[in-house]
Amino acid sequence: MKRSLKVVDVFTRQPLLGNPVAVVLDAEGLETDAMQAIARWTNLSETTFVLPPTTAGADYRLRIFTPRSELPFAGHPTLGSAHAILEAERVSPRQRGRLIQECGTGLVELTVEGQGAERQLTFGLPPAKLEPLHAADIAALERILGCKVDSKTAPATVNVGPIWTIAQLGDATAVLDLRPDFASLAQFERRLGVTGLTVFGAYERGDAAIEVRSFAPSSGVEEDPVCGSGNGSVAVFQWERGLLPPGGTDYAAAQGRCVGRDGRVRVNVDADGKVRIGGSCVTCVDGALTI
């Protein structure tokens, strides 16, 4: 049976420089085991499956898989899947350019601005829960990273569906220079019950405020090229640690340079600390999956 498939590059307007997500648009009838097998086969950080909604008010339902497991929510798959659905004309934006996605965390609202190559998509980050790391876990994390984390902002876990350990490093260069011990990091993730680790460091100047890297070896993804939920968790962390203006702010985050990409993530944090993540998308593969 043939099922429509798109591979969408997210957080970029130029193909091959963002984070790809495979989107199966005709997923009705696929069992969970089949979805996991497809995600394992694509071997991308995430593969998504579009289904009819089961909740009133949703435009579609999305299931999201890494090569090893299902996620209740993820950022770049949310944006890339919405782009694919709009491009395929499966749904149309509601009033004020809104889309409502149903997924494991509940309903996620997206905003659509522009059309075609100029389209910008933004989602509201699900409610987040931050918990500080114990001192012993911080010490273990520093051994895994091979460097010190910023002592002024203690690392924490941020739960937005995926659970990210978040740590600030001295600056963007320290982030780019990281060479983590992936085997030890995978064990660390399993012990803490987290999805992965996202680190960030500030730039002094340039078009991006921070450099971000996300690692999730326990999920089969050593480094995620450009991570929406990771960037959202970094925004939550910065807000809770008092690193952002109290009245809210907009900034751009850079990610992907260490794996040959050049992603840009638009981040908005309002005066109440609510986070929105956005960016551009471009379709790189448009065809059919035969299984």
N, C-alpha and C positions, 0 to 999 in steps of 0.2 A: 504494500500500500504506500502511495506517495503522500507525503505531508509537506506543506509549505515551510521552508526554512530560510531564515535570513541570519547573516552574521553582521552585527552592527558594532562599529568602533565608537566608543563612548568617551566623552571629554576631549574631543578633538573635531576639527572640521576637515582635517587632512587624513585620508586613509592610512592605516598602519602605524599611527602615532599615538593612539589612545588605548583603551582596554576593550577587547572584543567580547561580545556575548552572543552565543548562539540562541536563536529564538525559534522554537517550533510553534507555528501559528495554528496548526490543526491538531491539538493534543488530545481532543476528546477520544476516549476509548483506550488510551494508553494506561497501563498499570504502573504503579510506582516502581516496580523492578525494571520495567522497560525504560522509564524515564532515567533512572539511575544508570542503566547500561549505556544509554545515549550520551549522558553527561560524561561518563567515564571514557567513552569513545572520542568525543570532541576534544577532551582533555584541556578545555578552557577553564579559567577560574570559575565561571558559572555558565550554565545552560538553563534556559527557561522554557516553560510550557504554558501556552495560553489556553485557557478554558472558559466556558461560560460562567458567569458569576452565580454564586449561591446566596449572596447577601443583597437585600434590597438596597438600591442606591449605588451599587458598583457597576462599572462599565465592563469589566472582565475580571477573571481570576488568574493569578499567576503562581506557578510553583517553580521554585528556584533550587537548582542542584549544583554542588561542587562535584569534582570527580569522585568524591567519597561519601557525600552526605547531602541531605536536604537542609536548606536554610529557611527560616521563617520570613526573612526580609534581607535584601541586599540593595545597595545603592545603584551601582552602574547597571545591573540587570534591570532595575526598575525603569531607568531612563531609556536604555537601549530597547527594551521590550515595548515601551510606549511609542518610541520612534518607529519601530517595525510595524506595530498595529496601525498607527496613523498612516504610514506610507502605503500599507496594503489596503487602506480604507475599510478596515474592519470596524472601527468606531470613529465618531466625530467628537471633537471637543464640545463640552457643554458651554453654557453662558460664562463669559469672562475667561474662556480658554481652559476650562477645568476638565480633568479626567480623574476618575476614582478607581483605583486598583484594589482588588481584594487579594490578600496574601496571608501567610501564616500569622502575622502580627495584627491582622485586622484590615482596616481600610486606610489606604495611603492616598492623599490628594496630590495630584500633579497639576502644574500650570504650563500651558503651551503658549509660546510667544513666537510669532512669525511663521513662515512656511518654507518648505523645501530646504535648500542649503542654509537658509538663514534661521531655521527653526531652533529655538532654545527651549529646553525642558527643565523644569525645576520640581523637586518633590519636598514635601514637609517631612522632616525626620520624625519617626515615631517617638513617643515619650521615652526619655532616657533615665537610667538609674546609674549613678556613679558610686563606686565603693573604693576606698583607698587600699593599696597593697600593704601587706605586713612587711616589716623591715627585712625579714629573712628572704622574702620573695623579691624585694628590690635588690638585695645583694646577689641573689641567683640570677636575676635579669641582667645585672651589670656583668656578671661572668659570661653569660650567653652573648652579650653584645660586644664584650671586650673593651668597654669604655664606661665612664661614669654618666649617669643621668643627671639632669639639672636638680640640684639639691633644694632649690627654692620652691619647686613645684613637684611634690611627691607623686610618683606614678600611681595610676588608679585603673580599675576596670570600668568600662562604660558599656552598659547593656542597652542596645537599640534594636534588639532581635538577635543579630550577631553580637557577641560579647568581645570587645576589643580591650586588650591591655594597652594603655596609652602612656607614653613617656616622652618628655621634652628633653632634647639634647642641647648642647651649648649654642650651636648655630647650624645653618643649612649645610655647611661643609662637613660637619661632624656626621650629619645624616647621610650624606652622599658617600662618605668614607666607610660606612659600616660594613662589616663582613660577619654576620651572625653565625653562630653554631646552630645549624638547622636541626640536627638530631636532638640536641639538648633543648632547643626551643619547642620542638614537637612534644617532648616529655613535659615541659613546663606548661604548655597549653592544656594538655590532657589532665595534669594534676590540678590545675586551677579551674578546669571546665570552661575555658574560654575558646573563642574562635581563632584568635590570632593576636598579633602584636602590631601596633601602629606607632611609629615614632615621628617626631617633627622637630624642626629647628628653623629659626628666623633668618631671613635675608635682611641685610642692611639697606639694600636698594634693588630696583628692578621691577618687573611687571607682576611678580608673585611675592606675597608677604612671607610665605613659609614654604619649605620643602618637606614633603611627606613620603614615607615609605611604609608599606603594609606587608606583613609576613604571616602566612598561615600554613606551615608545613604539616600540621596534624590533619588538615583538610585536603592535603595533596597539592597545595599551592605554596611553593617556597616564597615567591614574591608576587603579589598582585600588582599589575602594572599601574592602575589608577583606581583607587577604591572610594566609592561614594559613602558607604557606611563608616569606613575608617576616617574619612575627612569629616563626616558629621560628628563622629565621636570626639575627634580632636577639637572641633568647635565647642562641643559641650564641655570638654575638659578645660579649655581656655576660659570659657565663661565662668565655670565654677571656681577656677583658680584666680579669677580677677585679672586675667591677662588681656581682656577685651574692654573697650569703652562701655560704661554702664548704660549708655543710651542706645547701644546696638551699633552694628558696623557691617560693612561689606568688604570682602577681601578675596583675592585669588590665591589658590594653592597650586604649586607645581608638584607633579609626581610622574615617575616613570623613566627618568633619565638613566638610572642604573640598569634598566633592562631594554634600552634602546627606544624608549617612547618619549613623548613630550606632551603629557596631559595637562590641562588646565581645568581646575574645579572652581566654580563660582560658589562662594559661601556667603550667606546672609544670616546674621543673628540679630533679632529684634530686641527691643528694650525689656522684654519679658524673658529673654534667653531662648526663645524658640528658634530653631535652626532650619534653614532651607538650603538645599544643595542642588546645583544646576550646572548645565554645560551643553555643548553641542554634540551631535551624533551624526555619523555617516555610515551608510550601508556599504559593506565591502563584498558580501556574497548574497546573492538572491537566487534561490532555486528550490529544489525539492529533496527531501530525505526519503529514501526508499527502505522500508523495513518490513 
